[in-house]
Amino acid sequence: MARTRQPANVVGKEIQKRRYQLGLTQEEFAAKCQVHGLNISRGTVSQIEAQLRCVKDMELSTLASVLGVSTDSLYPASLRKSKRKRQK
């Protein structure tokens, strides 16, 4: 029986989508993150987007800031909906 690997994060695909919308390469995005104080390489961006690397909460905050979005908007829509239901 094959083991299914769980993603290391749930925000990677949305980060990639937002980066594409801004027309940034992984290298350019990593450089912008570095300017904002997050020491991240192109390879690390690739691992985050492929959901192979965990994203720390402080990293998520910087990633969202560089992308010009809220941290909540980086979560998949299905998780945002369930979060809203719990808050009511």
PDB file of N, CA, C and O in Angstrom:
ATOM      1  N   MET A   1       0.842  -1.188   0.000  1.00  0.00           N
ATOM      2  CA  MET A   1       0.000   0.000   0.000  1.00  0.00           C
ATOM      3  C   MET A   1       0.884   1.248   0.000  1.00  0.00           C
ATOM      4  O   MET A   1       1.770   1.385   0.844  1.00  0.00           O
ATOM      5  N   ALA A   2       0.645   2.146  -0.938  1.00  0.00           N
ATOM      6  CA  ALA A   2       1.432   3.367  -1.064  1.00  0.00           C
ATOM      7  C   ALA A   2       1.022   4.379  -0.008  1.00  0.00           C
ATOM      8  O   ALA A   2      -0.161   4.564   0.276  1.00  0.00           O
ATOM      9  N   ARG A   3       2.018   5.025   0.562  1.00  0.00           N
ATOM     10  CA  ARG A   3       1.747   6.096   1.529  1.00  0.00           C
ATOM     11  C   ARG A   3       1.502   7.397   0.796  1.00  0.00           C
ATOM     12  O   ARG A   3       2.229   7.746  -0.133  1.00  0.00           O
ATOM     13  N   THR A   4       0.493   8.097   1.212  1.00  0.00           N
ATOM     14  CA  THR A   4       0.202   9.412   0.652  1.00  0.00           C
ATOM     15  C   THR A   4       0.902  10.452   1.512  1.00  0.00           C
ATOM     16  O   THR A   4       0.731  10.488   2.730  1.00  0.00           O
ATOM     17  N   ARG A   5       1.680  11.283   0.871  1.00  0.00           N
ATOM     18  CA  ARG A   5       2.422  12.308   1.596  1.00  0.00           C
ATOM     19  C   ARG A   5       1.528  13.512   1.839  1.00  0.00           C
ATOM     20  O   ARG A   5       0.900  14.028   0.915  1.00  0.00           O
ATOM     21  N   GLN A   6       1.476  13.950   3.075  1.00  0.00           N
ATOM     22  CA  GLN A   6       0.689  15.133   3.442  1.00  0.00           C
ATOM     23  C   GLN A   6       1.481  16.392   3.077  1.00  0.00           C
ATOM     24  O   GLN A   6       2.702  16.419   3.237  1.00  0.00           O
ATOM     25  N   PRO A   7       0.803  17.428   2.591  1.00  0.00           N
ATOM     26  CA  PRO A   7       1.504  18.684   2.294  1.00  0.00           C
ATOM     27  C   PRO A   7       2.087  19.281   3.580  1.00  0.00           C
ATOM     28  O   PRO A   7       1.506  19.156   4.658  1.00  0.00           O
ATOM     29  N   ALA A   8       3.234  19.923   3.444  1.00  0.00           N
ATOM     30  CA  ALA A   8       3.878  20.562   4.594  1.00  0.00           C
ATOM     31  C   ALA A   8       3.242  21.905   4.930  1.00  0.00           C
ATOM     32  O   ALA A   8       3.457  22.435   6.020  1.00  0.00           O
ATOM     33  N   ASN A   9       2.455  22.464   4.000  1.00  0.00           N
ATOM     34  CA  ASN A   9       1.735  23.710   4.256  1.00  0.00           C
ATOM     35  C   ASN A   9       0.478  23.732   3.398  1.00  0.00           C
ATOM     36  O   ASN A   9       0.348  22.954   2.453  1.00  0.00           O
ATOM     37  N   VAL A  10      -0.437  24.620   3.728  1.00  0.00           N
ATOM     38  CA  VAL A  10      -1.683  24.743   2.945  1.00  0.00           C
ATOM     39  C   VAL A  10      -1.729  26.038   2.139  1.00  0.00           C
ATOM     40  O   VAL A  10      -2.696  26.289   1.420  1.00  0.00           O
ATOM     41  N   VAL A  11      -0.698  26.851   2.256  1.00  0.00           N
ATOM     42  CA  VAL A  11      -0.712  28.170   1.614  1.00  0.00           C
ATOM     43  C   VAL A  11       0.131  28.256   0.348  1.00  0.00           C
ATOM     44  O   VAL A  11       0.058  29.251  -0.373  1.00  0.00           O
ATOM     45  N   GLY A  12       0.910  27.254   0.073  1.00  0.00           N
ATOM     46  CA  GLY A  12       1.860  27.300  -1.040  1.00  0.00           C
ATOM     47  C   GLY A  12       1.253  27.585  -2.395  1.00  0.00           C
ATOM     48  O   GLY A  12       1.776  28.402  -3.152  1.00  0.00           O
ATOM     49  N   LYS A  13       0.161  26.923  -2.709  1.00  0.00           N
ATOM     50  CA  LYS A  13      -0.463  27.110  -4.020  1.00  0.00           C
ATOM     51  C   LYS A  13      -1.022  28.523  -4.179  1.00  0.00           C
ATOM     52  O   LYS A  13      -0.952  29.099  -5.265  1.00  0.00           O
ATOM     53  N   GLU A  14      -1.571  29.077  -3.111  1.00  0.00           N
ATOM     54  CA  GLU A  14      -2.108  30.442  -3.183  1.00  0.00           C
ATOM     55  C   GLU A  14      -0.973  31.461  -3.281  1.00  0.00           C
ATOM     56  O   GLU A  14      -1.108  32.470  -3.973  1.00  0.00           O
ATOM     57  N   ILE A  15       0.141  31.205  -2.598  1.00  0.00           N
ATOM     58  CA  ILE A  15       1.311  32.090  -2.712  1.00  0.00           C
ATOM     59  C   ILE A  15       1.782  32.106  -4.164  1.00  0.00           C
ATOM     60  O   ILE A  15       2.068  33.166  -4.721  1.00  0.00           O
ATOM     61  N   GLN A  16       1.860  30.922  -4.769  1.00  0.00           N
ATOM     62  CA  GLN A  16       2.274  30.823  -6.171  1.00  0.00           C
ATOM     63  C   GLN A  16       1.306  31.582  -7.083  1.00  0.00           C
ATOM     64  O   GLN A  16       1.732  32.315  -7.975  1.00  0.00           O
ATOM     65  N   LYS A  17       0.027  31.405  -6.857  1.00  0.00           N
ATOM     66  CA  LYS A  17      -0.999  32.081  -7.660  1.00  0.00           C
ATOM     67  C   LYS A  17      -0.860  33.597  -7.554  1.00  0.00           C
ATOM     68  O   LYS A  17      -0.912  34.292  -8.568  1.00  0.00           O
ATOM     69  N   ARG A  18      -0.685  34.117  -6.342  1.00  0.00           N
ATOM     70  CA  ARG A  18      -0.555  35.572  -6.142  1.00  0.00           C
ATOM     71  C   ARG A  18       0.735  36.089  -6.774  1.00  0.00           C
ATOM     72  O   ARG A  18       0.759  37.170  -7.362  1.00  0.00           O
ATOM     73  N   ARG A  19       1.811  35.303  -6.647  1.00  0.00           N
ATOM     74  CA  ARG A  19       3.094  35.704  -7.241  1.00  0.00           C
ATOM     75  C   ARG A  19       2.951  35.809  -8.761  1.00  0.00           C
ATOM     76  O   ARG A  19       3.435  36.764  -9.369  1.00  0.00           O
ATOM     77  N   TYR A  20       2.284  34.823  -9.370  1.00  0.00           N
ATOM     78  CA  TYR A  20       2.030  34.872 -10.815  1.00  0.00           C
ATOM     79  C   TYR A  20       1.237  36.121 -11.183  1.00  0.00           C
ATOM     80  O   TYR A  20       1.550  36.785 -12.171  1.00  0.00           O
ATOM     81  N   GLN A  21       0.210  36.445 -10.394  1.00  0.00           N
ATOM     82  CA  GLN A  21      -0.626  37.617 -10.673  1.00  0.00           C
ATOM     83  C   GLN A  21       0.186  38.907 -10.662  1.00  0.00           C
ATOM     84  O   GLN A  21      -0.123  39.853 -11.387  1.00  0.00           O
ATOM     85  N   LEU A  22       1.231  38.935  -9.830  1.00  0.00           N
ATOM     86  CA  LEU A  22       2.091  40.120  -9.759  1.00  0.00           C
ATOM     87  C   LEU A  22       3.183  40.109 -10.827  1.00  0.00           C
ATOM     88  O   LEU A  22       3.916  41.086 -10.979  1.00  0.00           O
ATOM     89  N   GLY A  23       3.290  39.003 -11.565  1.00  0.00           N
ATOM     90  CA  GLY A  23       4.290  38.902 -12.617  1.00  0.00           C
ATOM     91  C   GLY A  23       5.705  38.756 -12.096  1.00  0.00           C
ATOM     92  O   GLY A  23       6.660  39.155 -12.763  1.00  0.00           O
ATOM     93  N   LEU A  24       5.847  38.182 -10.902  1.00  0.00           N
ATOM     94  CA  LEU A  24       7.160  38.021 -10.283  1.00  0.00           C
ATOM     95  C   LEU A  24       7.700  36.610 -10.498  1.00  0.00           C
ATOM     96  O   LEU A  24       6.958  35.632 -10.408  1.00  0.00           O
ATOM     97  N   THR A  25       8.988  36.514 -10.781  1.00  0.00           N
ATOM     98  CA  THR A  25       9.643  35.213 -10.777  1.00  0.00           C
ATOM     99  C   THR A  25       9.894  34.813  -9.322  1.00  0.00           C
ATOM    100  O   THR A  25       9.787  35.644  -8.419  1.00  0.00           O
ATOM    101  N   GLN A  26      10.222  33.558  -9.100  1.00  0.00           N
ATOM    102  CA  GLN A  26      10.557  33.131  -7.739  1.00  0.00           C
ATOM    103  C   GLN A  26      11.764  33.913  -7.224  1.00  0.00           C
ATOM    104  O   GLN A  26      11.815  34.272  -6.048  1.00  0.00           O
ATOM    105  N   GLU A  27      12.721  34.174  -8.087  1.00  0.00           N
ATOM    106  CA  GLU A  27      13.924  34.926  -7.723  1.00  0.00           C
ATOM    107  C   GLU A  27      13.559  36.358  -7.301  1.00  0.00           C
ATOM    108  O   GLU A  27      14.051  36.853  -6.287  1.00  0.00           O
ATOM    109  N   GLU A  28      12.706  37.010  -8.074  1.00  0.00           N
ATOM    110  CA  GLU A  28      12.281  38.380  -7.759  1.00  0.00           C
ATOM    111  C   GLU A  28      11.480  38.415  -6.459  1.00  0.00           C
ATOM    112  O   GLU A  28      11.657  39.314  -5.637  1.00  0.00           O
ATOM    113  N   PHE A  29      10.604  37.438  -6.283  1.00  0.00           N
ATOM    114  CA  PHE A  29       9.809  37.365  -5.059  1.00  0.00           C
ATOM    115  C   PHE A  29      10.711  37.166  -3.842  1.00  0.00           C
ATOM    116  O   PHE A  29      10.527  37.817  -2.813  1.00  0.00           O
ATOM    117  N   ALA A  30      11.688  36.260  -3.965  1.00  0.00           N
ATOM    118  CA  ALA A  30      12.630  36.021  -2.863  1.00  0.00           C
ATOM    119  C   ALA A  30      13.390  37.303  -2.529  1.00  0.00           C
ATOM    120  O   ALA A  30      13.598  37.610  -1.356  1.00  0.00           O
ATOM    121  N   ALA A  31      13.802  38.047  -3.545  1.00  0.00           N
ATOM    122  CA  ALA A  31      14.537  39.303  -3.324  1.00  0.00           C
ATOM    123  C   ALA A  31      13.666  40.323  -2.583  1.00  0.00           C
ATOM    124  O   ALA A  31      14.149  41.009  -1.681  1.00  0.00           O
ATOM    125  N   LYS A  32      12.391  40.427  -2.958  1.00  0.00           N
ATOM    126  CA  LYS A  32      11.477  41.345  -2.269  1.00  0.00           C
ATOM    127  C   LYS A  32      11.287  40.927  -0.813  1.00  0.00           C
ATOM    128  O   LYS A  32      11.213  41.774   0.077  1.00  0.00           O
ATOM    129  N   CYS A  33      11.209  39.630  -0.578  1.00  0.00           N
ATOM    130  CA  CYS A  33      11.082  39.128   0.794  1.00  0.00           C
ATOM    131  C   CYS A  33      12.313  39.494   1.607  1.00  0.00           C
ATOM    132  O   CYS A  33      12.209  39.869   2.775  1.00  0.00           O
ATOM    133  N   GLN A  34      13.484  39.382   0.981  1.00  0.00           N
ATOM    134  CA  GLN A  34      14.728  39.715   1.669  1.00  0.00           C
ATOM    135  C   GLN A  34      14.763  41.181   2.053  1.00  0.00           C
ATOM    136  O   GLN A  34      15.235  41.521   3.138  1.00  0.00           O
ATOM    137  N   VAL A  35      14.274  42.053   1.189  1.00  0.00           N
ATOM    138  CA  VAL A  35      14.207  43.490   1.489  1.00  0.00           C
ATOM    139  C   VAL A  35      13.315  43.725   2.709  1.00  0.00           C
ATOM    140  O   VAL A  35      13.550  44.651   3.485  1.00  0.00           O
ATOM    141  N   HIS A  36      12.285  42.878   2.876  1.00  0.00           N
ATOM    142  CA  HIS A  36      11.367  42.980   4.019  1.00  0.00           C
ATOM    143  C   HIS A  36      11.872  42.211   5.248  1.00  0.00           C
ATOM    144  O   HIS A  36      11.145  42.068   6.232  1.00  0.00           O
ATOM    145  N   GLY A  37      13.113  41.720   5.191  1.00  0.00           N
ATOM    146  CA  GLY A  37      13.718  41.091   6.361  1.00  0.00           C
ATOM    147  C   GLY A  37      13.559  39.587   6.468  1.00  0.00           C
ATOM    148  O   GLY A  37      13.946  38.996   7.476  1.00  0.00           O
ATOM    149  N   LEU A  38      12.995  38.957   5.446  1.00  0.00           N
ATOM    150  CA  LEU A  38      12.843  37.503   5.464  1.00  0.00           C
ATOM    151  C   LEU A  38      13.952  36.888   4.619  1.00  0.00           C
ATOM    152  O   LEU A  38      13.965  37.047   3.398  1.00  0.00           O
ATOM    153  N   ASN A  39      14.875  36.194   5.257  1.00  0.00           N
ATOM    154  CA  ASN A  39      15.996  35.578   4.557  1.00  0.00           C
ATOM    155  C   ASN A  39      15.517  34.300   3.880  1.00  0.00           C
ATOM    156  O   ASN A  39      15.448  33.238   4.498  1.00  0.00           O
ATOM    157  N   ILE A  40      15.187  34.428   2.594  1.00  0.00           N
ATOM    158  CA  ILE A  40      14.592  33.330   1.839  1.00  0.00           C
ATOM    159  C   ILE A  40      15.231  33.286   0.454  1.00  0.00           C
ATOM    160  O   ILE A  40      15.535  34.328  -0.128  1.00  0.00           O
ATOM    161  N   SER A  41      15.432  32.095  -0.064  1.00  0.00           N
ATOM    162  CA  SER A  41      16.040  31.935  -1.383  1.00  0.00           C
ATOM    163  C   SER A  41      14.985  31.524  -2.402  1.00  0.00           C
ATOM    164  O   SER A  41      13.853  31.204  -2.039  1.00  0.00           O
ATOM    165  N   ARG A  42      15.355  31.536  -3.668  1.00  0.00           N
ATOM    166  CA  ARG A  42      14.461  31.071  -4.718  1.00  0.00           C
ATOM    167  C   ARG A  42      14.087  29.613  -4.497  1.00  0.00           C
ATOM    168  O   ARG A  42      12.943  29.216  -4.718  1.00  0.00           O
ATOM    169  N   GLY A  43      15.062  28.818  -4.059  1.00  0.00           N
ATOM    170  CA  GLY A  43      14.802  27.411  -3.784  1.00  0.00           C
ATOM    171  C   GLY A  43      13.792  27.211  -2.671  1.00  0.00           C
ATOM    172  O   GLY A  43      12.964  26.302  -2.737  1.00  0.00           O
ATOM    173  N   THR A  44      13.853  28.045  -1.660  1.00  0.00           N
ATOM    174  CA  THR A  44      12.894  27.959  -0.558  1.00  0.00           C
ATOM    175  C   THR A  44      11.503  28.352  -1.031  1.00  0.00           C
ATOM    176  O   THR A  44      10.517  27.725  -0.643  1.00  0.00           O
ATOM    177  N   VAL A  45      11.412  29.385  -1.867  1.00  0.00           N
ATOM    178  CA  VAL A  45      10.121  29.779  -2.440  1.00  0.00           C
ATOM    179  C   VAL A  45       9.541  28.592  -3.217  1.00  0.00           C
ATOM    180  O   VAL A  45       8.354  28.288  -3.104  1.00  0.00           O
ATOM    181  N   SER A  46      10.376  27.938  -3.990  1.00  0.00           N
ATOM    182  CA  SER A  46       9.935  26.783  -4.768  1.00  0.00           C
ATOM    183  C   SER A  46       9.392  25.679  -3.859  1.00  0.00           C
ATOM    184  O   SER A  46       8.351  25.090  -4.147  1.00  0.00           O
ATOM    185  N   GLN A  47      10.100  25.401  -2.763  1.00  0.00           N
ATOM    186  CA  GLN A  47       9.663  24.367  -1.820  1.00  0.00           C
ATOM    187  C   GLN A  47       8.347  24.748  -1.141  1.00  0.00           C
ATOM    188  O   GLN A  47       7.493  23.888  -0.922  1.00  0.00           O
ATOM    189  N   ILE A  48       8.178  26.023  -0.809  1.00  0.00           N
ATOM    190  CA  ILE A  48       6.928  26.487  -0.184  1.00  0.00           C
ATOM    191  C   ILE A  48       5.777  26.322  -1.173  1.00  0.00           C
ATOM    192  O   ILE A  48       4.721  25.794  -0.825  1.00  0.00           O
ATOM    193  N   GLU A  49       5.989  26.775  -2.401  1.00  0.00           N
ATOM    194  CA  GLU A  49       4.925  26.697  -3.405  1.00  0.00           C
ATOM    195  C   GLU A  49       4.552  25.251  -3.746  1.00  0.00           C
ATOM    196  O   GLU A  49       3.399  24.961  -4.064  1.00  0.00           O
ATOM    197  N   ALA A  50       5.531  24.350  -3.678  1.00  0.00           N
ATOM    198  CA  ALA A  50       5.276  22.928  -3.949  1.00  0.00           C
ATOM    199  C   ALA A  50       4.746  22.212  -2.701  1.00  0.00           C
ATOM    200  O   ALA A  50       4.504  21.005  -2.724  1.00  0.00           O
ATOM    201  N   GLN A  51       4.573  22.960  -1.630  1.00  0.00           N
ATOM    202  CA  GLN A  51       4.050  22.451  -0.354  1.00  0.00           C
ATOM    203  C   GLN A  51       4.961  21.380   0.256  1.00  0.00           C
ATOM    204  O   GLN A  51       4.496  20.439   0.900  1.00  0.00           O
ATOM    205  N   LEU A  52       6.263  21.548   0.038  1.00  0.00           N
ATOM    206  CA  LEU A  52       7.246  20.622   0.587  1.00  0.00           C
ATOM    207  C   LEU A  52       7.895  21.154   1.853  1.00  0.00           C
ATOM    208  O   LEU A  52       8.562  20.408   2.570  1.00  0.00           O
ATOM    209  N   ARG A  53       7.705  22.449   2.136  1.00  0.00           N
ATOM    210  CA  ARG A  53       8.321  23.092   3.302  1.00  0.00           C
ATOM    211  C   ARG A  53       7.246  23.774   4.136  1.00  0.00           C
ATOM    212  O   ARG A  53       6.324  24.394   3.607  1.00  0.00           O
ATOM    213  N   CYS A  54       7.386  23.646   5.438  1.00  0.00           N
ATOM    214  CA  CYS A  54       6.484  24.332   6.363  1.00  0.00           C
ATOM    215  C   CYS A  54       6.719  25.841   6.275  1.00  0.00           C
ATOM    216  O   CYS A  54       7.811  26.297   5.935  1.00  0.00           O
ATOM    217  N   VAL A  55       5.683  26.593   6.586  1.00  0.00           N
ATOM    218  CA  VAL A  55       5.780  28.056   6.615  1.00  0.00           C
ATOM    219  C   VAL A  55       5.494  28.505   8.043  1.00  0.00           C
ATOM    220  O   VAL A  55       4.409  28.269   8.575  1.00  0.00           O
ATOM    221  N   LYS A  56       6.481  29.153   8.655  1.00  0.00           N
ATOM    222  CA  LYS A  56       6.305  29.669  10.018  1.00  0.00           C
ATOM    223  C   LYS A  56       5.368  30.868   9.985  1.00  0.00           C
ATOM    224  O   LYS A  56       5.231  31.541   8.963  1.00  0.00           O
ATOM    225  N   ASP A  57       4.727  31.123  11.121  1.00  0.00           N
ATOM    226  CA  ASP A  57       3.755  32.216  11.165  1.00  0.00           C
ATOM    227  C   ASP A  57       4.375  33.568  10.827  1.00  0.00           C
ATOM    228  O   ASP A  57       3.745  34.373  10.141  1.00  0.00           O
ATOM    229  N   MET A  58       5.573  33.833  11.283  1.00  0.00           N
ATOM    230  CA  MET A  58       6.223  35.110  10.970  1.00  0.00           C
ATOM    231  C   MET A  58       6.584  35.187   9.485  1.00  0.00           C
ATOM    232  O   MET A  58       6.532  36.262   8.888  1.00  0.00           O
ATOM    233  N   GLU A  59       6.946  34.054   8.895  1.00  0.00           N
ATOM    234  CA  GLU A  59       7.215  34.029   7.460  1.00  0.00           C
ATOM    235  C   GLU A  59       5.939  34.319   6.681  1.00  0.00           C
ATOM    236  O   GLU A  59       5.955  35.075   5.710  1.00  0.00           O
ATOM    237  N   LEU A  60       4.838  33.719   7.107  1.00  0.00           N
ATOM    238  CA  LEU A  60       3.559  33.917   6.430  1.00  0.00           C
ATOM    239  C   LEU A  60       3.182  35.392   6.422  1.00  0.00           C
ATOM    240  O   LEU A  60       2.690  35.908   5.418  1.00  0.00           O
ATOM    241  N   SER A  61       3.411  36.057   7.525  1.00  0.00           N
ATOM    242  CA  SER A  61       3.102  37.483   7.625  1.00  0.00           C
ATOM    243  C   SER A  61       3.900  38.288   6.600  1.00  0.00           C
ATOM    244  O   SER A  61       3.348  39.161   5.930  1.00  0.00           O
ATOM    245  N   THR A  62       5.186  38.000   6.478  1.00  0.00           N
ATOM    246  CA  THR A  62       6.028  38.713   5.514  1.00  0.00           C
ATOM    247  C   THR A  62       5.652  38.362   4.078  1.00  0.00           C
ATOM    248  O   THR A  62       5.586  39.239   3.217  1.00  0.00           O
ATOM    249  N   LEU A  63       5.406  37.073   3.821  1.00  0.00           N
ATOM    250  CA  LEU A  63       5.017  36.649   2.474  1.00  0.00           C
ATOM    251  C   LEU A  63       3.746  37.373   2.039  1.00  0.00           C
ATOM    252  O   LEU A  63       3.657  37.860   0.912  1.00  0.00           O
ATOM    253  N   ALA A  64       2.772  37.439   2.932  1.00  0.00           N
ATOM    254  CA  ALA A  64       1.515  38.125   2.626  1.00  0.00           C
ATOM    255  C   ALA A  64       1.753  39.614   2.376  1.00  0.00           C
ATOM    256  O   ALA A  64       1.194  40.190   1.442  1.00  0.00           O
ATOM    257  N   SER A  65       2.574  40.226   3.205  1.00  0.00           N
ATOM    258  CA  SER A  65       2.864  41.656   3.051  1.00  0.00           C
ATOM    259  C   SER A  65       3.503  41.942   1.695  1.00  0.00           C
ATOM    260  O   SER A  65       3.118  42.893   1.014  1.00  0.00           O
ATOM    261  N   VAL A  66       4.473  41.128   1.302  1.00  0.00           N
ATOM    262  CA  VAL A  66       5.148  41.327   0.016  1.00  0.00           C
ATOM    263  C   VAL A  66       4.163  41.132  -1.136  1.00  0.00           C
ATOM    264  O   VAL A  66       4.251  41.817  -2.155  1.00  0.00           O
ATOM    265  N   LEU A  67       3.231  40.201  -0.974  1.00  0.00           N
ATOM    266  CA  LEU A  67       2.226  39.951  -2.013  1.00  0.00           C
ATOM    267  C   LEU A  67       1.092  40.976  -1.979  1.00  0.00           C
ATOM    268  O   LEU A  67       0.278  41.035  -2.901  1.00  0.00           O
ATOM    269  N   GLY A  68       1.038  41.784  -0.917  1.00  0.00           N
ATOM    270  CA  GLY A  68       0.009  42.813  -0.800  1.00  0.00           C
ATOM    271  C   GLY A  68      -1.360  42.269  -0.446  1.00  0.00           C
ATOM    272  O   GLY A  68      -2.379  42.832  -0.844  1.00  0.00           O
ATOM    273  N   VAL A  69      -1.386  41.168   0.305  1.00  0.00           N
ATOM    274  CA  VAL A  69      -2.651  40.532   0.691  1.00  0.00           C
ATOM    275  C   VAL A  69      -2.638  40.235   2.191  1.00  0.00           C
ATOM    276  O   VAL A  69      -1.600  40.348   2.844  1.00  0.00           O
ATOM    277  N   SER A  70      -3.791  39.858   2.726  1.00  0.00           N
ATOM    278  CA  SER A  70      -3.864  39.448   4.128  1.00  0.00           C
ATOM    279  C   SER A  70      -3.382  38.000   4.255  1.00  0.00           C
ATOM    280  O   SER A  70      -3.399  37.240   3.287  1.00  0.00           O
ATOM    281  N   THR A  71      -2.960  37.639   5.441  1.00  0.00           N
ATOM    282  CA  THR A  71      -2.554  36.245   5.656  1.00  0.00           C
ATOM    283  C   THR A  71      -3.733  35.311   5.437  1.00  0.00           C
ATOM    284  O   THR A  71      -3.562  34.222   4.890  1.00  0.00           O
ATOM    285  N   ASP A  72      -4.924  35.718   5.853  1.00  0.00           N
ATOM    286  CA  ASP A  72      -6.112  34.875   5.671  1.00  0.00           C
ATOM    287  C   ASP A  72      -6.362  34.544   4.205  1.00  0.00           C
ATOM    288  O   ASP A  72      -6.806  33.442   3.885  1.00  0.00           O
ATOM    289  N   SER A  73      -6.082  35.483   3.320  1.00  0.00           N
ATOM    290  CA  SER A  73      -6.360  35.249   1.901  1.00  0.00           C
ATOM    291  C   SER A  73      -5.431  34.209   1.281  1.00  0.00           C
ATOM    292  O   SER A  73      -5.681  33.738   0.171  1.00  0.00           O
ATOM    293  N   LEU A  74      -4.362  33.849   1.989  1.00  0.00           N
ATOM    294  CA  LEU A  74      -3.442  32.836   1.471  1.00  0.00           C
ATOM    295  C   LEU A  74      -3.893  31.414   1.797  1.00  0.00           C
ATOM    296  O   LEU A  74      -3.340  30.448   1.272  1.00  0.00           O
ATOM    297  N   TYR A  75      -4.889  31.291   2.655  1.00  0.00           N
ATOM    298  CA  TYR A  75      -5.418  29.964   2.970  1.00  0.00           C
ATOM    299  C   TYR A  75      -6.404  29.546   1.890  1.00  0.00           C
ATOM    300  O   TYR A  75      -7.085  30.393   1.312  1.00  0.00           O
ATOM    301  N   PRO A  76      -6.488  28.244   1.611  1.00  0.00           N
ATOM    302  CA  PRO A  76      -7.467  27.777   0.626  1.00  0.00           C
ATOM    303  C   PRO A  76      -8.877  28.218   1.016  1.00  0.00           C
ATOM    304  O   PRO A  76      -9.203  28.324   2.198  1.00  0.00           O
ATOM    305  N   ALA A  77      -9.704  28.473   0.005  1.00  0.00           N
ATOM    306  CA  ALA A  77     -11.073  28.952   0.234  1.00  0.00           C
ATOM    307  C   ALA A  77     -11.839  28.015   1.162  1.00  0.00           C
ATOM    308  O   ALA A  77     -12.615  28.479   1.997  1.00  0.00           O
ATOM    309  N   SER A  78     -11.637  26.725   1.031  1.00  0.00           N
ATOM    310  CA  SER A  78     -12.363  25.765   1.879  1.00  0.00           C
ATOM    311  C   SER A  78     -12.027  25.961   3.357  1.00  0.00           C
ATOM    312  O   SER A  78     -12.898  25.796   4.212  1.00  0.00           O
ATOM    313  N   LEU A  79     -10.789  26.306   3.664  1.00  0.00           N
ATOM    314  CA  LEU A  79     -10.410  26.545   5.064  1.00  0.00           C
ATOM    315  C   LEU A  79     -10.919  27.894   5.549  1.00  0.00           C
ATOM    316  O   LEU A  79     -11.292  28.033   6.714  1.00  0.00           O
ATOM    317  N   ARG A  80     -10.936  28.890   4.664  1.00  0.00           N
ATOM    318  CA  ARG A  80     -11.460  30.205   5.056  1.00  0.00           C
ATOM    319  C   ARG A  80     -12.940  30.101   5.383  1.00  0.00           C
ATOM    320  O   ARG A  80     -13.401  30.728   6.336  1.00  0.00           O
ATOM    321  N   LYS A  81     -13.690  29.328   4.619  1.00  0.00           N
ATOM    322  CA  LYS A  81     -15.127  29.162   4.867  1.00  0.00           C
ATOM    323  C   LYS A  81     -15.374  28.477   6.195  1.00  0.00           C
ATOM    324  O   LYS A  81     -16.246  28.896   6.956  1.00  0.00           O
ATOM    325  N   SER A  82     -14.612  27.421   6.486  1.00  0.00           N
ATOM    326  CA  SER A  82     -14.834  26.701   7.747  1.00  0.00           C
ATOM    327  C   SER A  82     -14.423  27.561   8.937  1.00  0.00           C
ATOM    328  O   SER A  82     -15.009  27.451  10.014  1.00  0.00           O
ATOM    329  N   LYS A  83     -13.424  28.412   8.751  1.00  0.00           N
ATOM    330  CA  LYS A  83     -13.002  29.315   9.819  1.00  0.00           C
ATOM    331  C   LYS A  83     -14.106  30.325  10.129  1.00  0.00           C
ATOM    332  O   LYS A  83     -14.368  30.618  11.296  1.00  0.00           O
ATOM    333  N   ARG A  84     -14.757  30.859   9.088  1.00  0.00           N
ATOM    334  CA  ARG A  84     -15.833  31.817   9.268  1.00  0.00           C
ATOM    335  C   ARG A  84     -17.009  31.178  10.002  1.00  0.00           C
ATOM    336  O   ARG A  84     -17.628  31.815  10.855  1.00  0.00           O
ATOM    337  N   LYS A  85     -17.316  29.941   9.680  1.00  0.00           N
ATOM    338  CA  LYS A  85     -18.417  29.244  10.335  1.00  0.00           C
ATOM    339  C   LYS A  85     -18.151  29.081  11.831  1.00  0.00           C
ATOM    340  O   LYS A  85     -19.058  29.242  12.648  1.00  0.00           O
ATOM    341  N   ARG A  86     -16.904  28.762  12.186  1.00  0.00           N
ATOM    342  CA  ARG A  86     -16.550  28.588  13.612  1.00  0.00           C
ATOM    343  C   ARG A  86     -16.637  29.888  14.376  1.00  0.00           C
ATOM    344  O   ARG A  86     -16.937  29.881  15.569  1.00  0.00           O
ATOM    345  N   GLN A  87     -16.379  31.019  13.709  1.00  0.00           N
ATOM    346  CA  GLN A  87     -16.393  32.307  14.380  1.00  0.00           C
ATOM    347  C   GLN A  87     -17.797  32.816  14.661  1.00  0.00           C
ATOM    348  O   GLN A  87     -17.978  33.688  15.510  1.00  0.00           O
ATOM    349  N   LYS A  88     -18.780  32.290  13.970  1.00  0.00           N
ATOM    350  CA  LYS A  88     -20.172  32.757  14.168  1.00  0.00           C
ATOM    351  C   LYS A  88     -20.782  32.191  15.410  1.00  0.00           C
ATOM    352  O   LYS A  88     -21.938  32.483  15.718  1.00  0.00           O
TER     353      LYS A  88
END
